Amino acid sequence: MAIPCPHCGARTVRVGSLYTTKPYCPACGWNRDNAERLLRSDRGDLLAFPILGLFFAIWEWIRAGESVAFAIWLGLLFVFLGFIFFAQNWLALRRLAHVQSFSAEQIWQHSEAPAEASLPLPRNVRFVGKYYIHIFAYLLAASAVLVLVLVWASATKDRSDIWLWLIAALLAVEWLAAAPYGFIRSRLAERHLLRNGTVAAGVIRNAHSNPYRWLWLPLSWPVNVWYRSVVYEFRDAAGNLHRHEMRDWSKKLYEKMPVTVFYEAHDPNHSVAMECALARVVAT
């Protein structure tokens, strides 16, 4: 789904692979350099299609013996798909060659003081609906684990180890409760910054995906849950530049997008970009 350009309002174009995409604006050049960098990095991955096709063709040829027709068609199919994807990549790069670059300095030059800076302290802050959805999901998961363990324990004929199952259920619920505790604590800290922090205009420098580390999975576990993360920077009241990273709960932020940053006046290292958070400042 195309998003409007955050700077000129024109319709953006998305480029990239099935895993990662980047929007850019053909009119003003917003995010053009990051889109080109992604397309060039995808070229190596596109070679996997003909290589994978060749591997499957050889494997099918060895398995089928004298019948090689299916193996040949299988290999040609993967080569054709690789050619299609490579052609799309090449055409996207050709179109990008005619788009001017958009520098972050243009954002600083045209950035205005955020409207939230004029609101009296403490500001009125409200959580968005996604915050309550996460709380409900945590409570539902903890309740489901407890119910499943209790049902299994009640159906067991051997009652000698029922206390062990009850202890296991309590430990499981306690472990599940640790996640919402950290979640709520972080959201309350963000709300405090939005209510009482100093306001500054910021800009997104990098947007990427990070794997969420589950406590009970080893480092080499092949399955990961991914979440969006951004790196933003801003200047404090003294003109010092600060750069921080945080999770993007909106999943709508990209490089060189403007954000509204709230930070502690005595310690700018404690900051939050409101567009990334699960709370919003409401004008009363």
Secondary structure, 3 states (H helix, E strand, C coil): CCCECCCCCCECEEEECCCCEEEECCCCCCCHHHHHHHHHHHHHHHCHHHHHHHHHHHHHHHHHCCCCHHHHHHHHHHHHHHHHHHHHHHHHHHHHCCCCCCCHHHHHHHCCCCHHHHCCCCCEEEECHHHHHHHHHHHHHHHHHHHHHHHHHHHCCCCCCHHHHHHHHHHHHHHHHHHHHHHHHHHHHHHHHHHHCEEEEEEEEEEEEEEECCCCCCCCCCCCEEEEEEEEEEECCCCCEEEEEEECCCCCCCCCCEEEEEECCCCCCCEEEHHHCCEEEECC
